Amino acid sequence: MTDRKPPSAAPTRDLLGLLVGEWAGTYRLWLEPHVLRTESPSVCVGRPVLIERFVSLDYSWSDIDTPQLGNMLLGCTDEGVWEMAWVDSWHTGMSMMFCTGNKAAFEVAGKYGPEDSWSWRTRFDLSSPDDLTITAWNITPSGDEAKATEATYRRSIRSVT
């Protein structure tokens, strides 16, 4: 096992490798600003895809007492732009959301709803190699943002097969 650099010292694409492993924590869901709907245990497994060109994050959580599943396929272009294909049994239903980001932050955004009038922004924060927070905001057509989800994880296993 090799030691991984802390996120602040890692080049952009190296952040993908830091997501590989098993994570356990808490998932929170808001449907209205500042009104928490549910909080549940959550697990997340990060697996390398195509020799760490991409990383797949499979996660589970619960809405009230109903189990939910999701997957995020993350990548970073040669130009340093983040990309994500996202599916979630509660949030995206039978559709995929395709998101892109920028070079300045480990975050992506995608459009949904009538005529793609709403946006969804997701940010990945690694405060240490073993602490991950994934936060998402719902953005109205007028540009107002409200926190929609937050998953806070602690690494339980560094690598997965």
C-alpha positions as a Markdown table, in Angstrom:
| # | Residue | x | y | z |
|---|---|---|---|---|
| 1 | Met | 0.0 | 0.0 | 0.0 |
| 2 | Thr | 1.3 | 3.4 | -0.9 |
| 3 | Asp | 0.7 | 6.5 | 1.1 |
| 4 | Arg | -1.5 | 9.0 | -0.7 |
| 5 | Lys | -0.8 | 12.7 | -0.7 |
| 6 | Pro | -3.2 | 15.0 | 1.2 |
| 7 | Pro | -5.8 | 16.6 | -1.2 |
| 8 | Ser | -4.3 | 20.0 | -1.0 |
| 9 | Ala | -1.0 | 18.7 | -2.5 |
| 10 | Ala | -2.6 | 16.4 | -5.1 |
| 11 | Pro | -2.8 | 17.4 | -8.8 |
| 12 | Thr | -6.4 | 17.5 | -10.0 |
| 13 | Arg | -6.6 | 14.0 | -11.5 |
| 14 | Asp | -4.9 | 12.5 | -8.4 |
| 15 | Leu | -8.0 | 13.4 | -6.4 |
| 16 | Leu | -9.8 | 10.5 | -8.2 |
| 17 | Gly | -7.5 | 7.9 | -6.6 |
| 18 | Leu | -8.2 | 9.4 | -3.2 |
| 19 | Leu | -11.8 | 8.4 | -3.6 |
| 20 | Val | -11.0 | 4.6 | -4.0 |
| 21 | Gly | -11.9 | 2.6 | -0.9 |
| 22 | Glu | -14.9 | 2.0 | 1.4 |
| 23 | Trp | -16.5 | 4.8 | 3.3 |
| 24 | Ala | -19.1 | 5.0 | 6.0 |
| 25 | Gly | -21.1 | 7.9 | 7.3 |
| 26 | Thr | -24.3 | 9.9 | 7.3 |
| 27 | Tyr | -26.5 | 11.1 | 4.4 |
| 28 | Arg | -28.8 | 14.1 | 4.9 |
| 29 | Leu | -31.7 | 15.2 | 2.6 |
| 30 | Trp | -33.4 | 18.6 | 2.5 |
| 31 | Leu | -36.5 | 19.3 | 0.4 |
| 32 | Glu | -36.9 | 22.9 | 1.6 |
| 33 | Pro | -34.2 | 25.3 | 2.6 |
| 34 | His | -33.1 | 24.6 | 6.2 |
| 35 | Val | -35.7 | 21.9 | 6.7 |
| 36 | Leu | -34.0 | 18.5 | 7.2 |
| 37 | Arg | -36.3 | 15.7 | 5.8 |
| 38 | Thr | -34.1 | 12.7 | 6.7 |
| 39 | Glu | -30.8 | 11.7 | 8.1 |
| 40 | Ser | -29.6 | 8.1 | 7.6 |
| 41 | Pro | -26.5 | 5.9 | 7.8 |
| 42 | Ser | -24.8 | 5.7 | 4.4 |
| 43 | Val | -22.0 | 3.6 | 2.9 |
| 44 | Cys | -20.0 | 4.5 | -0.2 |
| 45 | Val | -17.6 | 2.3 | -2.2 |
| 46 | Gly | -15.1 | 4.0 | -4.6 |
| 47 | Arg | -13.7 | 1.7 | -7.3 |
| 48 | Pro | -11.2 | 2.6 | -10.0 |
| 49 | Val | -12.5 | 2.4 | -13.6 |
| 50 | Leu | -10.1 | 2.0 | -16.6 |
| 51 | Ile | -7.0 | 2.0 | -14.4 |
| 52 | Glu | -8.1 | 5.0 | -12.4 |
| 53 | Arg | -8.9 | 7.2 | -15.4 |
| 54 | Phe | -12.3 | 7.3 | -13.7 |
| 55 | Val | -13.7 | 6.4 | -10.3 |
| 56 | Ser | -17.2 | 4.9 | -9.7 |
| 57 | Leu | -18.8 | 5.7 | -6.4 |
| 58 | Asp | -21.6 | 3.4 | -5.4 |
| 59 | Tyr | -23.6 | 4.6 | -2.3 |
| 60 | Ser | -26.6 | 3.7 | -0.3 |
| 61 | Trp | -28.8 | 5.7 | 2.1 |
| 62 | Ser | -32.5 | 5.8 | 3.2 |
| 63 | Asp | -35.3 | 8.2 | 2.8 |
| 64 | Ile | -37.3 | 7.8 | 6.0 |
| 65 | Asp | -37.4 | 3.9 | 6.0 |
| 66 | Thr | -37.0 | 3.3 | 2.3 |
| 67 | Pro | -33.6 | 2.2 | 1.1 |
| 68 | Gln | -32.1 | 4.2 | -1.8 |
| 69 | Leu | -29.1 | 3.6 | -4.1 |
| 70 | Gly | -26.9 | 5.8 | -6.3 |
| 71 | Asn | -23.8 | 5.9 | -8.5 |
| 72 | Met | -21.5 | 8.7 | -9.6 |
| 73 | Leu | -19.0 | 8.0 | -12.3 |
| 74 | Leu | -16.3 | 10.7 | -12.0 |
| 75 | Gly | -13.6 | 11.8 | -14.4 |
| 76 | Cys | -11.3 | 14.7 | -15.2 |
| 77 | Thr | -10.5 | 15.7 | -18.8 |
| 78 | Asp | -7.0 | 16.3 | -20.0 |
| 79 | Glu | -7.8 | 20.0 | -19.6 |
| 80 | Gly | -8.6 | 19.6 | -15.9 |
| 81 | Val | -12.4 | 19.8 | -16.2 |
| 82 | Trp | -14.4 | 17.5 | -13.9 |
| 83 | Glu | -17.2 | 15.4 | -15.4 |
| 84 | Met | -19.8 | 13.2 | -13.7 |
| 85 | Ala | -22.6 | 10.9 | -14.8 |
| 86 | Trp | -25.0 | 10.5 | -11.9 |
| 87 | Val | -27.9 | 8.2 | -11.2 |
| 88 | Asp | -29.8 | 7.9 | -7.9 |
| 89 | Ser | -33.0 | 5.9 | -7.2 |
| 90 | Trp | -34.6 | 8.9 | -5.3 |
| 91 | His | -33.2 | 11.9 | -7.2 |
| 92 | Thr | -32.8 | 11.0 | -10.9 |
| 93 | Gly | -35.4 | 8.2 | -11.3 |
| 94 | Met | -35.0 | 6.6 | -14.7 |
| 95 | Ser | -32.7 | 9.3 | -16.0 |
| 96 | Met | -29.0 | 10.1 | -15.9 |
| 97 | Met | -27.7 | 13.5 | -15.1 |
| 98 | Phe | -24.6 | 14.6 | -16.9 |
| 99 | Cys | -22.5 | 17.2 | -15.1 |
| 100 | Thr | -19.4 | 19.2 | -15.8 |
| 101 | Gly | -17.2 | 21.4 | -13.7 |
| 102 | Asn | -14.2 | 23.6 | -13.9 |
| 103 | Lys | -10.6 | 23.7 | -13.0 |
| 104 | Ala | -11.0 | 25.8 | -9.9 |
| 105 | Ala | -12.9 | 23.4 | -7.6 |
| 106 | Phe | -13.7 | 19.7 | -7.3 |
| 107 | Glu | -17.3 | 20.2 | -8.2 |
| 108 | Val | -19.7 | 19.7 | -11.1 |
| 109 | Ala | -23.2 | 20.9 | -12.1 |
| 110 | Gly | -25.9 | 19.6 | -14.3 |
| 111 | Lys | -29.4 | 20.7 | -15.6 |
| 112 | Tyr | -32.8 | 19.0 | -15.1 |
| 113 | Gly | -36.5 | 19.7 | -15.1 |
| 114 | Pro | -38.7 | 21.4 | -17.7 |
| 115 | Glu | -36.5 | 22.6 | -20.5 |
| 116 | Asp | -33.4 | 22.1 | -18.2 |
| 117 | Ser | -34.5 | 25.1 | -16.2 |
| 118 | Trp | -33.2 | 23.8 | -12.8 |
| 119 | Ser | -29.6 | 23.0 | -11.9 |
| 120 | Trp | -27.9 | 20.7 | -9.5 |
| 121 | Arg | -24.4 | 21.4 | -8.2 |
| 122 | Thr | -22.3 | 18.7 | -6.4 |
| 123 | Arg | -19.0 | 19.4 | -4.6 |
| 124 | Phe | -16.5 | 16.9 | -3.3 |
| 125 | Asp | -14.4 | 17.9 | -0.2 |
| 126 | Leu | -11.6 | 15.8 | 1.1 |
| 127 | Ser | -10.6 | 17.5 | 4.4 |
| 128 | Ser | -8.1 | 14.7 | 4.8 |
| 129 | Pro | -7.4 | 11.4 | 2.9 |
| 130 | Asp | -9.8 | 9.7 | 5.2 |
| 131 | Asp | -12.6 | 12.3 | 5.4 |
| 132 | Leu | -15.0 | 13.0 | 2.5 |
| 133 | Thr | -18.0 | 15.2 | 2.3 |
| 134 | Ile | -20.2 | 15.3 | -0.8 |
| 135 | Thr | -22.6 | 18.2 | -0.8 |
| 136 | Ala | -25.2 | 19.1 | -3.4 |
| 137 | Trp | -27.3 | 22.2 | -4.0 |
| 138 | Asn | -30.6 | 22.6 | -5.9 |
| 139 | Ile | -30.6 | 25.8 | -8.0 |
| 140 | Thr | -33.9 | 27.3 | -9.1 |
| 141 | Pro | -34.3 | 28.8 | -12.6 |
| 142 | Ser | -33.9 | 32.3 | -11.0 |
| 143 | Gly | -30.5 | 31.2 | -9.5 |
| 144 | Asp | -31.4 | 30.7 | -5.9 |
| 145 | Glu | -29.4 | 27.9 | -4.3 |
| 146 | Ala | -30.4 | 25.7 | -1.3 |
| 147 | Lys | -28.5 | 22.7 | 0.1 |
| 148 | Ala | -30.3 | 19.5 | -1.0 |
| 149 | Thr | -28.0 | 16.7 | 0.2 |
| 150 | Glu | -24.9 | 16.2 | 2.3 |
| 151 | Ala | -23.0 | 13.0 | 2.8 |
| 152 | Thr | -20.2 | 12.9 | 5.3 |
| 153 | Tyr | -17.9 | 9.9 | 5.2 |
| 154 | Arg | -15.0 | 8.5 | 7.1 |
| 155 | Arg | -12.8 | 6.0 | 5.2 |
| 156 | Ser | -13.2 | 2.4 | 6.6 |
| 157 | Ile | -11.0 | 0.5 | 4.0 |
| 158 | Arg | -8.4 | 2.1 | 1.7 |
| 159 | Ser | -8.6 | -0.1 | -1.3 |
| 160 | Val | -11.3 | -2.3 | -2.9 |
| 161 | Thr | -11.1 | -5.1 | -5.4 |
